[in-house]
Amino acid sequence: MRLWLFNILFPVMGIIGMTEELHAQGDSSVCFRNPLDLPVSLSASYGELRANHFHSGVDFRVGGVIGAPVYSAEDGYVSRISVSPSGYGNALYISHKGGYMSVYGHMHEFAPEIRRYVENVQYEKESFGVNIYPSPDELPVTKGMYIGKAGNTGSSAGPHLHFEIRDRDGNRPLNIISRGMVSGVIDRTPPVFRYVGFYHYDRNELESVRVCGYAGVYGGVVELPEEFYVAVDAVDRQERTNAKLAVVRYEVYFDGKLCFAYNVGENEFSETKYINSVIEYAEKQNTGRTMVKTMLEPGNMLADRYEVVENGGIFRLDDDGIHTLRLRICDEHGNDAERIFKVRKGGSSCVSETGLQDSAVFDGYRAVSGRQMIFRSVYMMWSLPNVFLSDSMKLYMPPGALYNSINFRASIISRDSLENKPSCKCRFYSSIYKVHDRNVALHKPAMLSIKPAGIPDSLRKHAVIARVMPSGTVYSSGGKWNGEFLEAQISSFGKYSVVLDTVPPSAVPDFTDNADLRKRKSLSFRIRDDLSGIANFRVEVDGKWVLVVYDSKNSRLTLPFESSRMEMGKKHQLILYLTDVAGNRYVLKRKFYK
């Protein structure tokens, strides 16, 4: 009986909390409401550590299904509408007084008036993907006005509403939970440690090595090198959700003294990629763990987030005694958790807990084998432009591309070991170059140039620089010719070579030729390209462009008949045009009755 009463009262309590209005800090004239009339349950919170960025808003759960009504958080006007196959998918941006902007991402559909406005622009531009900037008088909204439905468009991993409030005219997303700008959040649950790693930074080699790590509580004494730093994998927990949310503050005490304190803070979009310096990037690459580290690299421009950083986040054991290391993590509601380690000098007994030898994880070109030819090491300072030149490969990195100075190394890998793998479906037209170490992050793209050989003039336009994975699978980085060299921007270190993309994209329709589709609301195609990726698509019905929806995560094009503007009750001729980045073209023709 008590459980039955709880299940009835729980959503009622949530709705009561949700309807509360919350003022922006320092501005009583702006009073936001929650964008959904549902009990507040989050699948993601502000500041979560994502790939190459901090999460910039909160994700509201909607019961795992699309269609929950979405309402404007305040009076204002729609100042931007974005429709994209990736990113936020269908997204609305509403401007409010005081320079605030609310953002609603991954929406399934817009309210009818907004939808008609967007469709008119799409037909005018003959493009599914659009960025529209209405004037203040075109699409005004009032607080609580219905603006669309929550969905799963763009790069969403499931139905939800991504919601932000930004200031500075949309340039900085705010932590709306800690600022009290979202009501109904219940959080009495402390964050959780998942893993703690200890690392040694080799000042001569300019690289880090994990010496040991612990997933649980460790009661013994941890033996560490004389100099070490710490990295923490932790998540926050809240009532009403199983989601792994953001920890917003990390502290480390050495013998009772606070020596390190980091706050997630509020990051402008121009700052968000510095996450790759906040975390232990090599762990992310090798184990998938996202760990905040104490070592502060000189190229990390989020220094204001570090309240305390002694000795650059490096701890030093000056004697043979046992010392206490206390780690503390906090969420935005003041819940915290601690973990204590006893440490002493004696790093020779430390073992890597991954089961991998450190030399395998951080394979810094320490040996010459029959399959690898090593170029000389080049010292590169993080703050300067850096260039590496050889007869067949060049690399240019702009200032600030690195977070820390490195001893740059490059090597040539044997092609035979990769070309013979079943997953390798292409021929390499240059050596395979191992460009430094994939465990080192790039903040800005670098320009890589490779001199290929054996490419006929007729196929030069199909040449691309591709990243080569250990399995032999390749991913295109694009490429443009500059004399005898093919050059492309790369966003990460790794193995690269030149390949040809001569295979056009393909499409598989979900209907046969001359099909009767009178009972269907849409038709669709599965599309794919094996290397360089889809560059553009176009669908015509009876010789006229029609609006099709591109869902990139599912590689699907869908033509909804209600938006097609075509004459019904007749046989139609459909033509699909697909072009990939390398310029290969595919055409599919089908007839259908609708």
N, C-alpha and C positions, 0 to 999 in steps of 0.2 A: 504493500500500500504506500509506503514512504517513497519507494522508487517511482511509482506511478505519479505521485504528487510532484516529485522533483522534475520529471520529464515534462509535465504541464507548465510548471512555474518557471523553468529555466528559460525558454524562449520569451516568455512575457517579461521577465526581468531584463533580458537583453534588449528588447524593443524599447522598454522604458528608458534604459540608459542611452540608447541610440538617438532618441529624439531630443536629447539635451543639446542646447546651442552653446558653442564655445567661441569666445572672442580670440582674435589674433593678439599676440602679446604686444602690449603698448598701443593697441588701436581698437578702441571700443566700438568704432563704427563698422568694423568688419566682423561678422559673426557667422562662423561656418557650421553647417550641419553635416552629418554623415551622408555619404552618397547612396547608401542602400537602406531600405527598411527591413533589415534582417538582424538577428543577434550577431554581435561583432565576434568574429572568429578569424584569425589571421593565418594565412599560409606563408607569409613572408613579412619581415619588418624592415624598418629603415636601417641602412648601414650593413646589411648582410654582405659577406665576403663572396663576391661572384667572380666569374672569369673576366679579368681585365677591368672590373668596375665594382664600386659599392652599389648595393641596391638603393635606388633613389626615392622609394616611396613605401607604401604598405600594400600588401595584396590581401583583399577581402575574400574569404571563402564564400561560395554561393551554392553549397550542397552538391557539388560535382556535376551540375547540369547548367547548360546555357539558358539565358532568358530572364534572369533576375532584373527587374526594373532599376534603372540608374537615374539619380536625381541631381540637379545642380546644387553644389554646396553653398552657393551664395548668389546674390544678384550680380549681373555682369553681362558679358557678351561673348559669343564664340569668336575667338581671335585667331584660331588655327584649327584646321582639320587635316589629319594625316591618314592616308590609306596606304598600307604597305604590306607586302607578303611576309615581312620579317619585323623585328623590333616590336613596337607597341601595336602592330596591326592596325585595326580601326581605332583611332584615338581622337579625342576632343580636348581642346585647350580653351578654358574659359578665363577671361581676364576680369579682375575685380578691382575695387577701390584699393588705394594704398600700394599699388604695384604688385599685388598678389595675383597668382594664377593657379587654378586647379586643373589637374590633368586626369583623364579617365582613359586607361589603356586596355587593349585586347577586347574591345566591345564587339558583340555579335552583330549588332545593327544600330543605326542612329534613329532618333525620333523621325517621324515621317517628313516634317518640314526640312530637317537637316539632310535626310537621305535624298530628297528630291534636289536640294541645292548641290549636293556632292555629285549626284549622277549627271546633272547638267554640265558640270565642269569636266567630268570624266569623258562624256561624249564630245564636248567641245575640243578637248585635248587628245581624244582617242587614246586614252591611257587608263589602265586600272589604278596604278600607283599615282597618287597626287598629294601635293602639299598645298593647301588653300589657306589664304589669310583674309577672311572676311573683314569688312569695315565695321566699326562699332554699331552702326545702325542696321546692319543686314540681319543678324541673328541674335537679338537680345534675349536674355533668359532671366528668370527670377528664381530666387531660392526655393528649392523644392520642386522645380519644374522637371517633368519627365524629359530626359535627353537621349534615352536609348536603353539597350539591354546588355548585360554583362555577357562575356563570351570567352572565346578561346582562339582569337585571331593573332596573327604575327608569330612571334617566337614563344608564345605561351606553351607551358607544358600541361595545361589542364584548365577547365573553366574557372575563372576568377575575375575580379576587377582590380587592376593596378591603379592606385590612387595616389596622387601627389598634391601638395600645395607648395608652390614656389614663391620666392620673393625676388627682388631686384629685377622686376619685369621678366621673370621666367628663367633667370640664369642660375638660381641656386635652389635646389629642392630642400625643404625643411624637414626636420625630424618631428613630424606632427604628433607622434605618441608622447615624446618627452616634453613637448611644448603644450600638451593638453588640448590639441586641436582635433582630436578624435575621441569621442565618448564611448563608453560601454566596454572598454578593455579591462578585463579582470586578470591580474597577474600577481599571484602570491607565491610563485614557484621560482626557486633560484636557478641560475644557469648551471651547466654541467661541464666538467672537464672530460674530454674524450682522449686526449693524448698530450703528453709533455715531452719535448725533445731537447737534448743538450748537444751543443755544436761547438766545434773549434774552428776559428777563422785563421787560416794560414796566411800570415802577412807577407811571406815570400812568394808563395804561389798565387796569392790573391783569390783564394777560393775556400769554400766552407766544406766541412765534413761533419756529418752527424755521428757522434760517438756513442750515444745511447738514448733510449727513450722508453717511456712507460705509459701504458694505457690505463692502469689502475693505480691504487695506492701502493707505495713502495716503502717498506719499513726499515730497510737497511741503509747503509751509507753509500752514496753514489760517488764513485771515484772519477774525477774529471781532470782534463789538462789544466795547466796553470791559468790559462785564459780561456773563457768559454762564454757562450750566450745561450739564451733560452728561447724556445718557441712553444706556443700554446694553441692547441686545437680545442675550441670550446663552443658551445651553442647555448642559447637561452630557451627556456620552456615557459609556456603559458597555459592557463586553464582554457578549455574549449577547443584545443587544437593539439595535434601531434607534430606540428611543424618544428623544424630546427631553426630558431630565430637568432637575431643578432645579439652578441655580447657587445656592450658599448664602452666598457672600460676594463683595462688590464693593468694590474699592479704587480711589482716584484719587490720584495723586501729581502735585504741581505743582512743577516744578524740583527734584525729588527729595524733597519734603516730603509726607508723608501728610496730605492735606487732607479726605479723605472715606473712610469705611469703614462699610459696611452689612452686617449679618448677618440672614439670614432668621429665625433663631431659632425659638422654639416659640410659636405663637399660640393663645390661647384663642378659642373660637368667637365671643365677644363682640367680639373685636379683628379678625377676619379681613377685614371689609369695608374696613379701612384700606388694603388693597392698592391701592385707587383713588387714594390719595394717594402711595403708594410709587412707582407707575408714572407715566409720562407719558400721562395719560388721553386727551388729544386724539389722540395717535398711535394708541392702541387704537381709537378711534372712526373714524379716517380711513384708516388703513393696515392695521389688524389687528396691528401690532407691539406686543408687550408689553415695555416698556422700563423698567428701574429708573433713576430720575433722581436726580441729586445734590441738587436743590433740596428742602429740608425745609420743608413748609408748616406753619403754626402749628397747624392743626387735625388734624395727623397725630399720633395718640396712641401711635405705636410708636417714640417717641423713644429708648427704651432699646435698640432694635435698631441705632441709629446710634452706633458706637464713636467716630467722629470726624466732625464736620460743622463746618467753618470757614465763617464768614460765611453761615450758612444754606444752604450748598451752592452759593453763587454765587461764581464765580471772577472776579477783576478783573485787567485788563491795564492797569497804571499807566504803562507806557512804550511805546516803539516797538520794543523789542527782541524777539527770538525766544525763546520759552519752550518748555519740554518738558512735555508732559502724558502721564503713563504710567497706563494702565488695567490693572488686574489682577482676574481672576475666579478663584474657587476652588470645587471641589466638596467634599463631606463627607469624602472620602478623602485630601484634601491635594493633589490634582492641580490645577494652575493653568495659566493662559494670560495673555499680556500683549499689549497693543497700544500703540504709542507714536505720538504726534502732535506735530509742531512747530506752535506757534500764535503769532500776533502780532495786534496791534490793527489793524483795518482792515475792519470788517464790511461795507462797501458792496459788496465783490466777492462776498459769499456768495450762493449760489443754492440754492433748495429743490430737493432731488433727487427729489421725488415727481412733478414735472412740473406741480404745481398752484401757482398763486400763493398766497402766504400770506393775501392778503385773501379768497380763496375758501375756504380752509380755516378761517380764523378770521374769519368774516364778522360782525364785531361791530357791526352796524347803523350803519355809518359814512355811509350815504347814504340819502336819501329818493327812492324811485322811485314810478311810477304804481301799482305793485302792493303797496306796503308803506307803512303808516303807523306812525311810530315814536313811542312814548311817551318821556317824559323818562327820563334815566338816574338810577338811585337807588343810592347807595353802601350796601352791606350788609356789616356786619362779621361774620366767620365765627363769633364766640363768642356772638353775641346773637340773640334772636328777630328775624325780619325779616318785614315785611309790605309788599306792593305792592297798591295799590287803584286801580281805575278804575271807571267806571260799569258796565262789563259783564264785568270780569274781576278776580278777587282771587287773591292768592297769600300763603300763610303758611308760613314755614319756621321750625322750632324751633331753639333754640340747638344748635350743633354740626352742623347740616345741611350746612354748607360746610366745606371744608378750608382755604380761604383767603378773604379778603375780596374782593368783586367790585363792579364797577360794573354793577348789574343793569339790563338793558334788555328791553323787551317790544315787540312790534310786531304789527300786524294784516296778514295775508297775504290776497291776493285768492283767493276760492274758485274762480273760473272756471278758473284754471290747473290746478287739481287735479281738479275735478269732471268735466272733459272728458277725463281720461286713462282709457284702457281698463281699467286695473287698479283704478280707483276705482268701486266698486259701491254707493255710498251717497250720500245727500244730507246736506249739512251744515246743521244748524239753529242755527248761531251763526257768528260770524266764526271764522277760523282764527288762533289766537294763537301767535305764536312766542315762547315763554317762555324768555328768555335764550338760552343757547348750549349745544347738545348736547355740546360739547367740554369742558364744566365738569361735574365729578362732584358728585352729591349723596350724602352719607353717610346721611342720614335722609330718609324720605319727606316731601314738602311737600304741603300741602293746596291744591288748585287749585279755584276756583269760577268757573263761567262762567254768564252769563245768556243762555239761548237765546231764540229767538223762533219763533212759528209752529207750535208743537207742540200738537195737539189734546189736551184733557184726557184723552181715552180712551187716548192713547198715551204719557202722561207716564211711566208705569211702565216703558216700554221705552227710555227715554232713558239714554245712557251718555256719559261723556267718553272720547274716543278719541284716541290718539296718531296723528298723520298723518305717514306717511313720504313722502319725495320722489316716490315712484312713485304716490302716491295711496292706497296700501294703508293700512288703519286697524287699530289694535289697541286693544281696550277696556281702559280703566282702571277701569271700573265707575262708579258714581255714585249719590248719594242727594240728594234734594231738601231744600233749606233755604230756604224761602220761594220767591222767584223764581229762585234760583240752584241749579244742579246742581253738586255738589261731589264730588271724588274725590281720593284720595291718588295722587301721582305719584312715581316713584322716579328720574326723570331729566328734565332739561330737554329741550325740543324743541317741536314744533308740536302743538297740541291744538285740538279742536273738539268739538261735541256732535252725535251721530248717534243714529238710532233702530235698535234691534235688534228687529225684528218677525219675523224668519225663524227657525223652530224648527230644532233640530238634526235630523240624519238618520242612518239606518243602512242598510247593505247586508249582508244575511246571505249566508253561503256555502252555503246550502241552499235548495231550493225548498219551497213549501208542500206538505205531505203527503209529504215525502221519507222514504225508508227509510234510517235511519242506523245500522242494526244492526252494520255493519262499521267504524264510525268511533269514535274515542276522544273526539271533542269536536266542537263546532260553534262558529262564531264570527261576529262582525259587524264590519264596518268602520264606525266612527262618525265624525261630524264636526260642527263648528259653525263658521259663517263669521265670527263676531265675538266675542261675549262669552265663549265657551268652555263646555265641559260642566261643569255644576255637580254633577249627581248622576245616577245610573242605577240601575235596578232590573230584574231579570229574574225572572219567576215561571214555574214549570212546574206545570201542574195546580193553579193557585191558591196555590202555596207558593213562598216566596223560595228561590232557588238561588244557590250561590256561582259567580260568574264572575270571571275574572281580567282586570284592566284594564291593558293595555300602552299608556301614553299616547304614547310616542315613535312607535309604529306605528299609533296610533288604532284599536286593536283590543280588542274584548271577546271572551273565549274561555270557553266553558262546558265544563270537563272532566267527562265523564260519571262518572268514578270518584269525584268529590267532590260530585256533585249530590244524593245521597241520595234519588233518585227511583226509583220502582218500574220495573223493566225488563220488556221483553216486551209492550209495549202502545203504543197511540197516545197522544201527549201534546199538550197545548195550551200553547204558549209565548207569553208577552207580555213585550215589552221596553218599558220606560219611560225616556225621556231628557228631561232638563230642562237648559236652559242658564242662565247667570248672570242673564240678563234675564227669566227666568221663562217662556220659550217652551217648550212641551212637545210631545213626539213619542211616538207609540205605534205599535208594530209587533206584529202577531199572526201566528204561524205554527204549523202542526201538523206533527208528525214522528212517525215510528215508531222506537222503540228498545227 
